[in-house]
Amino acid sequence: MAELKAVVFDWAGTMVDFGSCAPMGVFVEAFRRFNVAIDIAEARGPMGLPKRAHIKTLLEVPRIAAAWEARHGHAPGEADIDALYDVFLPLNEAVAADYADLIPGVLETVEMLRARGLKIGSTTGYTRSIMAHVTPKAAAQGYAPDNLVCAGDLADGRPSPLMMYRTFADLGVWPPNRVVKVDDTAPGILEARHAGCWTVGLAASGNGVGLSLSEWQALPYAEQRRRAGLAAAPLWQAGADFVIDTVADLIPVVDEIERRCGLGLSPRP
């Protein structure tokens, strides 16, 4: 019998939306509507957090907080976070389906995992209202995980372990050290570490590089490696057990995790 019980995947930058591009312009546009300019690099900083927490974290950036106060006459507070979130959410809902193409290797990897008897879980920093636009398109392409836990479903999201706990219950899997979490952001890695799971970071397909598939493929190999190395650094710092480029590279890592489980080894503490 396989040592592992399940693999839990993030969504954007992991299974769909190579480069995790969907929310970026939306964050910029939401702030623009309040006459505060942020750039894409700033918008990417807190990626992986629930989206309201993402906005809150952006407003805590000293430059952005100062720009907000200069424009609105007060330091940003909870009411401002809510106002931005109320603008952001429908904008993200409107574009989410346009960025729901599967990342190459998703279907083949999931098929191989299921053939081993592993369950396929999923958590996301998106709300259910956003995912309502993403899951049908993913399913039409052949990807439908065994569960979905969204930001807002529980009292807290990433980097807390609560969405992973719900996933364990949904899938009926335990102990946590027989579950693998795959994610492209530090909050997603921390979510799984706090739950006691094995963690695999994705450097090339996610927020860290932040390029679409065609933009990534157009880079010279040496530049791909440079950018992937930079994107891997925060994933290692968050405590990832492994870091690979994309989900297409996952199966050899699962083999190694199963080998370690067989030796009685555990994820990084």
Beta strands, then each sheet from edge to edge (+ up, - down):
strand 1: 6-9
strand 2: 119-122
strand 3: 179-183
strand 4: 198-202
strand 5: 242-244
sheet 1: 2+ 1+ 3+ 4+ 5+
end
